[in-house]
Amino acid sequence: MTPQPPPSARDLVGKRILLVGGAGFIGHNLALELHGRGAEVGIVDSLHVNNLLSLHDESAPAERDLYSLMVNERLALLKAAGIPIFVDDARDYHRLSKHFSMFDPDTVVLLAAVSHASRANKDPMRTLDHSFRSLENALDNARGNVEHFIFLSSSMVYGDFVTDSVDELAPCNPLGIYGAVKLGGEKLVIAYGQVFDLPYTIVRPSALYGERCISRRVGQIFIENSLRGKDLVIQGDGLEKIDFTYIQDFVEGIALVIREEKSKGEIFNITYGQGEALQTVADIVQSEFPEISVRHEPRNSLVPERGTLEVSKAKSLLGYEPSFPISAGFPKYISWYRQLFERFDSSALKGIEPQSNE
Ligand SMILES: NC(=O)c1ccc[n+]([C@@H]2O[C@H](COP(=O)([O-])OP(=O)(O)OC[C@H]3O[C@@H](n4cnc5c(N)ncnc54)[C@H](O)[C@@H]3O)[C@@H](O)[C@H]2O)c1
């Protein structure tokens, strides 16, 4: 007898979901998850920001080859699943309108952004343009036309955590451009809800990691450096805690936001729900690469001091149950990276210098 899928497996049949900025790290993994649950998924993405077309001007040449491989694997997976990508810039209102009209979504997820705090601080104008203009265009196309608008905000809206863990009611005092633009984005989404009755949900993720991420956040850099035989570089003393979240937990959380009516009008932390010290992540990586050393550099004062994001609201209202503590997620990620490097021509990696965390 053929095994039956679990009840949740096809829980989004009948949904038409447009992911704006959906060819990025989160977006393509989310598209595959939603498609697997039976939704019709479409993507609008310029491939221009932290993606295929930016690899020639934003990254060192050696990274470009490795990251091109990852991005091409994203595109191949999306193609194999039959998920269309409409290659267009969401800053262009009329181009975006065309895709809204043609795809006719009932649900929109806004992911397009400059999704990196230190890159945002280096280029505020570009950050505001890609993050805020795209958001407002998507909101304006969505009002009166879609049933649900989901905005990906960030844990960075909280700024320095004043307690070890924060829930969604904690004060928001962002530090730097990225968090400020995210908090402004949340306010704009809420305003569209007030003025146009647009049903919305705001989601605050934290420190996602997993397959085919090219954003060069700390976990990714640890693993790449280890695979190249280079030191791990920790900024600060390593005791600082971050709520690292494996991509599979996160995309399942978003699927629940889409499925559950109760998510509308709400803000959710969607993370693993447990801050972990940077040193603990370094220890996990080192346990897989015992020959690698760790060294420390001064901490970047513009990075907020964070910790745990409480996820009890998502658990009780949505039935969210994250299942990847870093002790499970990072070994899985490392195993994927080892296979990726086998596919990649290792000779292309020779002579690369380690890069510090951003
Ligand atoms: N990855 C994380 O840890 C994390 C944490 C908190 C919040 N977020 C937020 O989640 C969202 C997705 O993050 P990600 O990690 O997938 O980032 P990403 O950089 O991998 O993906 C962003 C995608 O948006 C596209 N994009 C940007 N500007 C665009 C425009 N004007 N028109 C069309 N497409 C455009 C890019 O080409 C890219 O494919 C972002 O809003 C980010 O700020 C991410």
The ligand as a Gaussian input file, in Angstrom:
#p B3LYP/6-31G(d) Opt

LIG

0 1
 N       17.903000      35.647000       6.300000
 C       17.710000      36.113000       7.541000
 O       18.351000      35.674000       8.505000
 C       16.665000      37.172000       7.782000
 C       16.453000      37.584000       9.104000
 C       15.481000      38.582000       9.334000
 C       14.762000      39.111000       8.281000
 N       15.012000      38.693000       7.005000
 C       14.234000      39.309000       5.916000
 O       13.667000      38.297000       5.100000
 C       13.619000      38.738000       3.735000
 C       14.311000      37.722000       2.834000
 O       15.644000      37.541000       3.273000
 P       16.675000      36.605000       2.498000
 O       17.648000      36.124000       3.510000
 O       15.974000      35.641000       1.650000
 O       17.410000      37.695000       1.585000
 P       18.013000      37.522000       0.124000
 O       18.933000      38.684000      -0.072000
 O       18.566000      36.168000      -0.065000
 O       16.726000      37.681000      -0.826000
 C       16.148000      38.918000      -1.150000
 C       15.630000      38.794000      -2.574000
 O       14.926000      39.995000      -2.899000
 C       15.222000      40.341000      -4.230000
 N       15.013000      41.766000      -4.384000
 C       15.571000      42.793000      -3.692000
 N       15.161000      43.962000      -4.151000
 C       14.305000      43.683000      -5.163000
 C       13.530000      44.474000      -6.051000
 N       13.599000      45.827000      -6.003000
 N       12.750000      43.859000      -6.947000
 C       12.681000      42.511000      -7.028000
 N       13.400000      41.706000      -6.239000
 C       14.200000      42.291000      -5.318000
 C       16.673000      39.942000      -4.417000
 O       17.018000      39.789000      -5.789000
 C       16.741000      38.656000      -3.610000
 O       16.504000      37.527000      -4.416000
 C       14.276000      40.117000       3.708000
 O       13.274000      41.094000       3.776000
 C       15.102000      40.114000       4.967000
 O       15.334000      41.428000       5.426000
 C       15.942000      37.744000       6.735000

